[in-house]
Amino acid sequence: MTTTRRVTRNQKQDDASSCKTIKTDDVGPRSSLNHDVLLLVMMQLGVIDFVAFSGVCKSWRSVALTNRKTFMASKPPMLMDISPRCNNKDRKCRLEDYEGRVYKTTLTHSAGMYYIGLTCGYLILFRMKTNKDFWLVNPITRHELNFPPAPWMPDYVSDISCVLVFSPSVSKLVFVVLAQNQIWFSIADEGTWKYVSTFDLKFCRDLHVFKGKIYSVDTNNFNLCEITLNPEPKVTLLETKILMDIPDIIYCPQLVSCSENLYVMESYMYRCFFNVYKLDFSEMEWMHFEDTGEELGFFFSGVGHGAAVKPEFWAEAWSQYKRYDVDNGGGHGRVFPAIDEWYFPDECLNVNLLDESS
């Protein structure tokens, strides 16, 4: 019997769609195909076609799962759109790559929930009015995580920042949340929350994991805050210096990192104005991006999850997406803004491993 699998693709400029049909009797016995050849073919696919590839048969799925991390790491960011919140229906997620191909999926347990961010490839959903619980859904792997009702009441979903990390000391995933000037964390499957610190977090925004440490940034004076979960939960203020011509207050900050460096992006998206600052850890001083002499691209999201990448990666996407110069970049940096959100396939199978050695 011929097995047929259909993958619907979005056309670049209109709403018309076509179907690509994979007939498995056209390629002979699936299990006899050389895995090295399959791998070469798979690495040429987009994320959408990869999902179809991994479902053709056991042999193909084995190749896909074995090499999934390498595959995802080679793929550029995708534009993501999530359907409006509805109390009675689960929300839809739409991912589009730089070639205009579209992948659509339903986010289970998302009825009535707000989308508040992205971490390690998981979409973060929060039920604000009733249970106040969190659902994390990976649209590619379909894996889900649930964290219990929060012990505090955020005033606005825009005030919530979250990261998912892996703690070696407990060998479990840990969900860390900054909201309403407080930081709490919940260990997967334990069903409880733990309070981190009474440290003054009035102006702290965003959470980011860099070199095994969790950081937040104080928008009022550019100072970093380091969040430690083990052995005792606490917040440590790391005082930083700023150049004379850098303003004391930073708006809409997003912490991002690339290789050995940590950056903070600020944006006035309605004016298409973007600044980037790099932290010199040796001097604990913020510096203008133009003073670094680096060539980087910064993917900036309206919801609050960004990334910094080198231009030699994802070269084709580099030329396809709308972009702006970094205003204090001296012609080196480029910013790729998204009104809704970017989705990063390379983060889909990664985990933020905490460094708990100190």
RAFENNOR-V687916 format. One record per pair of residues at least 4 apart in sequence whose C-alpha atoms are under 8 Angstrom apart, sorted by the first residue. I is the first residue (numbers start at 1). GAP is how many residues later the second one is. Records with the same first field share a line. If there is no record, write none. Layout:
I=GAP, GAP
This chain:
2=21, 22, 23
3=20, 21, 22
4=17, 18, 19, 20
5=16, 17, 18, 47, 51
6=13, 14, 15, 16
7=12, 13, 14, 42, 45
8=9, 10, 11, 12, 94
9=8, 9, 10, 11, 92, 93, 94
10=5, 6, 7, 8, 90, 91, 92
11=4, 5, 6, 7, 89, 90
12=87, 88, 89
23=4
24=4, 5, 6, 32
25=4
28=4
29=4
30=27, 29, 30
31=27, 28, 29
33=4, 5
34=4
35=4, 28
36=4
37=4
38=4, 22, 25
39=4, 24, 25, 28
40=4
41=4
42=8, 11, 22
43=28
45=4, 5
46=4, 29, 51
47=4, 25, 28, 50, 298
48=4, 53, 54, 55
49=4
50=4, 14
51=4, 89
52=4
53=7, 8, 11
54=6, 7, 8, 9, 10, 11
55=5, 6
56=4, 5
57=4
58=4
59=4
60=4
61=4
62=4
63=4
64=4
67=4
68=4
69=4, 277, 280, 281
70=4
71=4
72=273, 274, 275, 276, 277
73=272, 273, 274
74=239, 240, 272
75=239, 270, 271
76=21, 22, 237, 238, 241, 268, 269, 270
77=20, 240, 265, 266, 267, 268
78=17, 18, 19, 20, 264, 265, 266, 267
79=16, 17, 18, 259, 262, 263, 264
80=13, 14, 15, 16, 260, 261, 262, 263
81=12, 13, 14, 259, 260
82=9, 10, 11, 12
83=8, 9, 10
84=7
85=6, 26, 27, 28, 29
86=4, 5, 25, 26, 27
87=24, 25, 26
88=23, 24
89=21, 22, 23
90=16, 17, 18, 19, 20, 21, 22
91=15, 16, 17, 19, 20
92=12, 13, 14, 15
93=11, 12, 13, 14, 46
94=8, 9, 10, 11
95=7, 8, 9, 248
96=4, 5, 6, 7
97=4, 5
98=218, 219, 222, 223
105=34
107=30, 32
108=29
109=26
110=4, 15, 25
112=15
113=12, 13, 14, 15
114=11, 12, 13, 14, 43
115=8, 9, 10, 11
116=7, 8, 9, 10, 41, 42, 44, 45, 187
117=6, 7, 8, 44, 45, 186, 187, 188
118=4, 5, 6, 44, 45, 187, 225
119=4, 5, 43, 44, 45, 186
120=43, 44, 227, 228, 229, 230, 231, 232
121=17, 18, 222, 223, 224, 226, 227, 228, 229
122=14, 15, 16, 17, 226
123=13, 14, 15, 16
124=10, 11, 12, 13
125=9, 10, 11, 12
126=6, 7, 8, 9
127=4, 5, 6, 7
128=4, 5, 29
131=18
132=16, 17, 18, 21
133=13, 14, 15, 16, 17
134=12, 13, 14, 15
135=9, 10, 11, 12
136=8, 9, 10
137=5, 6, 7, 8
138=4, 5, 6, 210
139=4
140=208
145=43
146=42
147=28, 39, 41, 42, 44
148=43, 44, 45
150=43
151=42
153=27
154=5, 6, 25, 26
155=4, 25
156=4
158=145
159=20, 21
160=17, 18, 19, 20
161=16, 17, 18, 44, 45, 46
162=13, 14, 15, 16, 44, 45
163=12, 13, 14, 44, 45, 46
164=9, 10, 11, 12, 187, 188
165=8, 9, 10, 11, 186, 187, 188, 189
166=5, 6, 7, 8, 185, 186, 187, 188
167=4, 5, 6, 7, 186, 187, 189
168=4, 185, 186, 188
169=61, 187
172=15, 16
173=14, 15
174=11, 12, 13, 14
175=10, 11, 12, 13
176=7, 8, 9, 10
177=6, 7, 8
178=4, 5, 6, 27, 28, 29
179=4
181=19, 20, 21, 22, 23
182=13, 14, 15, 16, 19
183=12, 13, 14
184=9, 10, 11, 12
185=8, 9, 10, 11
186=4, 5, 6, 7, 8
187=4, 5, 6
195=38
196=33, 37, 38, 39
197=36, 37, 38
199=36
201=17
203=15, 16, 17
204=12, 13, 14, 15, 21
205=11, 12, 13, 14, 48
206=10, 11, 47, 48, 49, 98
207=7, 8, 9, 10, 48
208=6, 7, 8, 47, 48
209=4, 5, 6, 143
210=4, 5, 47, 52
211=143, 144
212=140, 141, 142, 143, 144
213=13, 14, 15, 141, 142
214=12, 13, 14, 140
215=9, 10, 11, 12
216=8, 9, 10, 11, 39
217=5, 6, 7, 8, 36, 38
218=4, 5, 6, 7
219=4, 30, 31, 32, 34
220=28, 29, 30
221=27, 28, 29
222=18, 19, 20, 26, 27, 28
223=14, 15, 16, 17, 18
224=13, 14, 15, 16
225=10, 11, 12, 13
226=9, 10, 11, 12
227=6, 7, 8, 9
228=4, 5, 6, 7, 8
229=4, 5
230=126
239=45
240=44, 45, 46
241=43, 44, 45
242=4, 43, 44, 45
243=42, 43, 44
250=16
251=15, 16, 17
252=14, 15, 16
253=11, 12, 13, 14
254=10, 11, 12, 50, 51, 52
255=7, 8, 9, 10, 51
256=6, 7, 8, 9, 50, 51, 52
257=4, 5, 6, 50, 51
258=4, 49, 50, 51, 52
261=17, 18
262=16, 17
263=13, 14, 15, 16
264=12, 13, 14
265=9, 10, 11, 12
266=8, 9, 10
267=5, 6, 7, 8
268=4, 5, 6
269=4, 5, 68
272=52
273=53, 54
274=51, 52, 53, 54, 61
275=14, 51, 52, 53, 54
276=12, 13, 50, 51, 52, 53
277=9, 10, 11, 12
278=8, 9, 10, 11, 14
279=5, 6, 7, 8
280=4, 5, 6, 7
281=4
287=4, 5
288=4, 40, 41
289=4, 5, 39, 40, 41, 44
290=4, 38, 39, 40, 41, 42, 43
291=38, 39
293=39
294=38, 39
295=15, 16, 37, 38
296=12, 13, 14, 15, 36, 37, 38
297=11, 12, 13, 14, 36, 37, 38, 39
298=8, 9, 10, 11, 35, 36, 37, 38
299=7, 8, 9, 36, 37, 38, 39, 43
300=4, 5, 6, 7, 35, 36, 37, 38, 42
301=4, 5, 36, 37, 38, 39, 40, 41
302=35, 36, 37, 38, 39
303=36, 37, 38
304=37
305=36, 37
306=36
309=4
311=4, 7
314=4
315=4
316=4
317=4
321=15
322=14, 15
323=11, 12, 13, 14
324=10, 11, 12
325=4, 6, 7, 8, 9, 10
326=4, 5, 6, 7, 8, 9
329=4
338=4
344=4
345=4
346=4
347=4
